[in-house]
Amino acid sequence: MWYMIHGVDVPDSLEKRKAARPAHLERLQALQDAGRLLMAGPLPAEDTAHPGPAGFVGSLVVAEFDSIQAAKAWAEADPYMHAGVYREVHVHPWLQVFPTSQPN
């Protein structure tokens, strides 16, 4: 099943994000290589693709896991959690409706 993982950043997380980003991306790449990643990306603090010093307020990942427990364990092990980037992470089952061309 697909799961939505929403990481919520602590204030002023940009430097912590930069330091942990390579390890964070490596884990996402592993999901993609396994065909289990639908989408992932940061949530800019400002309405722009390049927020500069304003940084980010969180991240969104939609990926396939065997259970919500597996999705939560994956999210809790994220380098952003260990680096103090996220103050909390929300994990929810997610059902794809659109686009209809994607497998459910």
CYANA upper distance limits for C-alpha pairs under 8 A (distance plus 0.5 A):
  1 MET  CA     64 GLU  CA      5.90
  1 MET  CA     65 PHE  CA      6.40
  1 MET  CA     66 ASP  CA      6.94
  1 MET  CA     67 SER  CA      7.68
  1 MET  CA     93 PRO  CA      7.69
  1 MET  CA     94 TRP  CA      8.06
  1 MET  CA     95 LEU  CA      8.49
  2 TRP  CA     62 VAL  CA      7.02
  2 TRP  CA     63 ALA  CA      5.89
  2 TRP  CA     64 GLU  CA      4.82
  2 TRP  CA     65 PHE  CA      6.93
  2 TRP  CA     93 PRO  CA      6.53
  2 TRP  CA     94 TRP  CA      5.77
  2 TRP  CA     95 LEU  CA      7.12
  2 TRP  CA     96 GLN  CA      8.50
  3 TYR  CA     62 VAL  CA      6.03
  3 TYR  CA     63 ALA  CA      6.04
  3 TYR  CA     64 GLU  CA      6.58
  3 TYR  CA     65 PHE  CA      7.46
  3 TYR  CA     68 ILE  CA      7.82
  3 TYR  CA     71 ALA  CA      7.33
  3 TYR  CA     91 VAL  CA      7.15
  3 TYR  CA     92 HIS  CA      6.03
  3 TYR  CA     93 PRO  CA      4.86
  3 TYR  CA     94 TRP  CA      5.46
  4 MET  CA     60 LEU  CA      7.61
  4 MET  CA     61 VAL  CA      6.32
  4 MET  CA     62 VAL  CA      5.08
  4 MET  CA     63 ALA  CA      7.34
  4 MET  CA     90 HIS  CA      8.40
  4 MET  CA     91 VAL  CA      6.13
  4 MET  CA     92 HIS  CA      5.76
  4 MET  CA     93 PRO  CA      6.65
  4 MET  CA     94 TRP  CA      6.27
  5 ILE  CA     59 SER  CA      8.45
  5 ILE  CA     60 LEU  CA      6.26
  5 ILE  CA     61 VAL  CA      5.52
  5 ILE  CA     62 VAL  CA      6.73
  5 ILE  CA     71 ALA  CA      8.39
  5 ILE  CA     75 ALA  CA      7.59
  5 ILE  CA     89 VAL  CA      7.35
  5 ILE  CA     90 HIS  CA      6.23
  5 ILE  CA     91 VAL  CA      5.09
  5 ILE  CA     92 HIS  CA      7.22
  6 HIS  CA     58 GLY  CA      7.56
  6 HIS  CA     59 SER  CA      6.23
  6 HIS  CA     60 LEU  CA      5.27
  6 HIS  CA     61 VAL  CA      7.08
  6 HIS  CA     89 VAL  CA      6.07
  6 HIS  CA     90 HIS  CA      5.60
  6 HIS  CA     91 VAL  CA      6.97
  7 GLY  CA     58 GLY  CA      5.65
  7 GLY  CA     59 SER  CA      5.55
  7 GLY  CA     60 LEU  CA      7.03
  7 GLY  CA     86 TYR  CA      6.33
  7 GLY  CA     87 ARG  CA      8.22
  7 GLY  CA     88 GLU  CA      6.55
  7 GLY  CA     89 VAL  CA      4.83
  7 GLY  CA     90 HIS  CA      6.93
  8 VAL  CA     57 VAL  CA      6.64
  8 VAL  CA     58 GLY  CA      4.85
  8 VAL  CA     59 SER  CA      7.26
  8 VAL  CA     86 TYR  CA      5.71
  8 VAL  CA     87 ARG  CA      6.35
  8 VAL  CA     88 GLU  CA      5.92
  8 VAL  CA     89 VAL  CA      6.55
  9 ASP  CA     13 SER  CA      6.82
  9 ASP  CA     56 PHE  CA      7.78
  9 ASP  CA     57 VAL  CA      5.58
  9 ASP  CA     58 GLY  CA      5.29
  9 ASP  CA     59 SER  CA      8.44
  9 ASP  CA     85 VAL  CA      5.89
  9 ASP  CA     86 TYR  CA      4.66
  9 ASP  CA     87 ARG  CA      5.99
  9 ASP  CA     88 GLU  CA      7.81
 10 VAL  CA     57 VAL  CA      8.07
 10 VAL  CA     84 GLY  CA      7.96
 10 VAL  CA     85 VAL  CA      6.36
 10 VAL  CA     86 TYR  CA      6.10
 10 VAL  CA     87 ARG  CA      5.59
 11 PRO  CA     57 VAL  CA      8.22
 12 ASP  CA     54 ALA  CA      8.39
 12 ASP  CA     55 GLY  CA      7.91
 13 SER  CA     17 ARG  CA      6.49
 13 SER  CA     55 GLY  CA      7.73
 13 SER  CA     56 PHE  CA      7.83
 13 SER  CA     84 GLY  CA      8.49
 13 SER  CA     85 VAL  CA      5.93
 14 LEU  CA     18 LYS  CA      6.71
 14 LEU  CA     53 PRO  CA      7.89
 14 LEU  CA     54 ALA  CA      8.39
 14 LEU  CA     55 GLY  CA      5.81
 14 LEU  CA     56 PHE  CA      7.35
 15 GLU  CA     19 ALA  CA      6.85
 16 LYS  CA     20 ALA  CA      6.80
 16 LYS  CA     80 TYR  CA      8.39
 16 LYS  CA     83 ALA  CA      6.85
 16 LYS  CA     84 GLY  CA      7.53
 16 LYS  CA     85 VAL  CA      6.34
 17 ARG  CA     21 ARG  CA      6.12
 17 ARG  CA     80 TYR  CA      7.26
 17 ARG  CA     83 ALA  CA      8.34
 17 ARG  CA     85 VAL  CA      6.51
 20 ALA  CA     24 HIS  CA      6.72
 20 ALA  CA     79 PRO  CA      6.48
 20 ALA  CA     80 TYR  CA      6.57
 20 ALA  CA     83 ALA  CA      7.00
 21 ARG  CA     25 LEU  CA      6.48
 21 ARG  CA     79 PRO  CA      8.31
 21 ARG  CA     80 TYR  CA      8.07
 22 PRO  CA     26 GLU  CA      6.66
 23 ALA  CA     27 ARG  CA      7.04
 23 ALA  CA     79 PRO  CA      6.74
 24 HIS  CA     28 LEU  CA      7.08
 24 HIS  CA     78 ASP  CA      6.94
 24 HIS  CA     79 PRO  CA      5.94
 24 HIS  CA     80 TYR  CA      7.12
 25 LEU  CA     29 GLN  CA      6.51
 26 GLU  CA     30 ALA  CA      6.82
 27 ARG  CA     31 LEU  CA      7.05
 27 ARG  CA     78 ASP  CA      8.30
 28 LEU  CA     32 GLN  CA      6.76
 28 LEU  CA     37 LEU  CA      7.93
 28 LEU  CA     40 ALA  CA      8.34
 29 GLN  CA     33 ASP  CA      6.50
 30 ALA  CA     34 ALA  CA      6.72
 31 LEU  CA     35 GLY  CA      6.86
 31 LEU  CA     36 ARG  CA      5.66
 31 LEU  CA     37 LEU  CA      5.85
 31 LEU  CA     63 ALA  CA      8.02
 32 GLN  CA     36 ARG  CA      6.15
 32 GLN  CA     37 LEU  CA      5.28
 32 GLN  CA     38 LEU  CA      8.32
 36 ARG  CA     63 ALA  CA      5.95
 36 ARG  CA     64 GLU  CA      5.39
 36 ARG  CA     65 PHE  CA      8.03
 37 LEU  CA     61 VAL  CA      8.34
 37 LEU  CA     62 VAL  CA      6.85
 37 LEU  CA     63 ALA  CA      4.90
 37 LEU  CA     64 GLU  CA      6.95
 38 LEU  CA     61 VAL  CA      8.32
 38 LEU  CA     62 VAL  CA      5.99
 38 LEU  CA     63 ALA  CA      6.02
 38 LEU  CA     64 GLU  CA      8.31
 39 MET  CA     60 LEU  CA      8.39
 39 MET  CA     61 VAL  CA      6.32
 39 MET  CA     62 VAL  CA      5.84
 39 MET  CA     63 ALA  CA      7.59
 40 ALA  CA     59 SER  CA      7.92
 40 ALA  CA     60 LEU  CA      6.00
 40 ALA  CA     61 VAL  CA      4.72
 40 ALA  CA     62 VAL  CA      6.82
 41 GLY  CA     59 SER  CA      6.18
 41 GLY  CA     60 LEU  CA      6.07
 41 GLY  CA     61 VAL  CA      7.13
 42 PRO  CA     56 PHE  CA      7.09
 42 PRO  CA     57 VAL  CA      8.27
 42 PRO  CA     58 GLY  CA      6.37
 42 PRO  CA     59 SER  CA      4.64
 42 PRO  CA     60 LEU  CA      6.77
 43 LEU  CA     56 PHE  CA      5.97
 43 LEU  CA     57 VAL  CA      6.15
 43 LEU  CA     58 GLY  CA      5.60
 43 LEU  CA     59 SER  CA      5.80
 43 LEU  CA     60 LEU  CA      7.71
 44 PRO  CA     48 THR  CA      7.40
 44 PRO  CA     49 ALA  CA      7.41
 44 PRO  CA     50 HIS  CA      8.11
 44 PRO  CA     51 PRO  CA      6.55
 44 PRO  CA     54 ALA  CA      8.43
 44 PRO  CA     55 GLY  CA      6.66
 44 PRO  CA     56 PHE  CA      4.76
 44 PRO  CA     57 VAL  CA      6.59
 44 PRO  CA     58 GLY  CA      8.03
 45 ALA  CA     51 PRO  CA      7.01
 45 ALA  CA     54 ALA  CA      6.36
 45 ALA  CA     55 GLY  CA      6.18
 45 ALA  CA     56 PHE  CA      5.08
 45 ALA  CA     57 VAL  CA      5.81
 46 GLU  CA     51 PRO  CA      6.17
 46 GLU  CA     54 ALA  CA      7.40
 46 GLU  CA     55 GLY  CA      8.40
 46 GLU  CA     56 PHE  CA      8.36
 47 ASP  CA     51 PRO  CA      8.04
 51 PRO  CA     55 GLY  CA      6.01
 51 PRO  CA     56 PHE  CA      7.93
 58 GLY  CA     86 TYR  CA      7.76
 62 VAL  CA     94 TRP  CA      8.38
 65 PHE  CA     70 ALA  CA      6.67
 65 PHE  CA     71 ALA  CA      6.22
 66 ASP  CA     70 ALA  CA      6.85
 66 ASP  CA     71 ALA  CA      8.24
 67 SER  CA     71 ALA  CA      6.86
 68 ILE  CA     72 LYS  CA      6.54
 68 ILE  CA     91 VAL  CA      7.97
 68 ILE  CA     92 HIS  CA      7.83
 68 ILE  CA     93 PRO  CA      7.50
 69 GLN  CA     73 ALA  CA      6.59
 70 ALA  CA     74 TRP  CA      6.63
 71 ALA  CA     75 ALA  CA      6.68
 71 ALA  CA     91 VAL  CA      7.57
 72 LYS  CA     76 GLU  CA      6.56
 72 LYS  CA     91 VAL  CA      6.74
 73 ALA  CA     77 ALA  CA      6.74
 74 TRP  CA     78 ASP  CA      7.04
 75 ALA  CA     81 MET  CA      8.44
 75 ALA  CA     89 VAL  CA      7.68
 75 ALA  CA     91 VAL  CA      8.44
 76 GLU  CA     81 MET  CA      6.87
 76 GLU  CA     89 VAL  CA      8.20
 77 ALA  CA     81 MET  CA      7.30
 77 ALA  CA     82 HIS  CA      7.79
 78 ASP  CA     82 HIS  CA      7.23
 79 PRO  CA     83 ALA  CA      6.49
 80 TYR  CA     84 GLY  CA      6.67
 80 TYR  CA     85 VAL  CA      5.48
 80 TYR  CA     86 TYR  CA      6.55
 81 MET  CA     85 VAL  CA      6.45
 81 MET  CA     86 TYR  CA      5.84
 81 MET  CA     87 ARG  CA      8.16
 95 LEU  CA    104 ASN  CA      7.92
 96 GLN  CA    102 GLN  CA      8.42
 96 GLN  CA    104 ASN  CA      6.77
 98 PHE  CA    102 GLN  CA      8.20
